[in-house]
Amino acid sequence: MVEIRSICVFCGSSLGDREIYRQQAQILGETIARHDIELIYGGAHVGLMGIVADAALAANGVVTGIIPTMLRRVEVAHQGLTHMIEVETMFARKAVMIERADAFVSLPGGIGTVDEMMEVVTLRLLGLHAKPSILVDVEGYWSGLTAMFDGLVAHRFAPETIREFYSLVPDAESVLPALGVAATT
């Protein structure tokens, strides 16, 4: 198993409609920091993104934001991060996130979160990386997406091995054990 030194978290720039999404973002940020793992994320101070970053920072974690210039200009950039990397495009953002991370975790989010997670799964399918990807399936949030994957397999548009390219966990507390990261004492 590969040592996990950095985790890229994909999640919503909105808060969503359930308090549990916010709670899980908080727990994930704190947990990553407590294990001395760098948090890599989209660089915003809004939504679940802001919660996960603030939680990691409050727990004395290292947090690296990667934000496109256009989003920084509209003032969604988090001002208190350990590191901020500004890139030109959303495509460049994904490339830097994927390059810098040892693993990927997707909390609930919108189209951007799905896009980022799908990019990671697609690149894994193509053999361009072997990094683990975890979907935090809070109250079944990702059930529609996993059903879509099942449909792709059933209709032979994707191999059955696609299911090996991501893992589902029920909550943020299950993420690090799923990645093989030992508990802190």
Buried (B, 14 or more C-beta within 10 A) or exposed (E): EEEBBBBBBBBBBBBBEEEEBBBBBBBBBBBBBBBEBBBBBBBBBBBBBBBBBBBBBEBEBBBBBBBBEEBBEEEBBBEEBBEBBBBEEBEBBBBBBBEBBBBBBBBBBEEBBBBBBBBBBEBBBEEEBEBBBBBBBBEEBBEEBBEEBBEEBEEEEBEEEBBEBBBBBEBBEBBBEBBEBEEEE
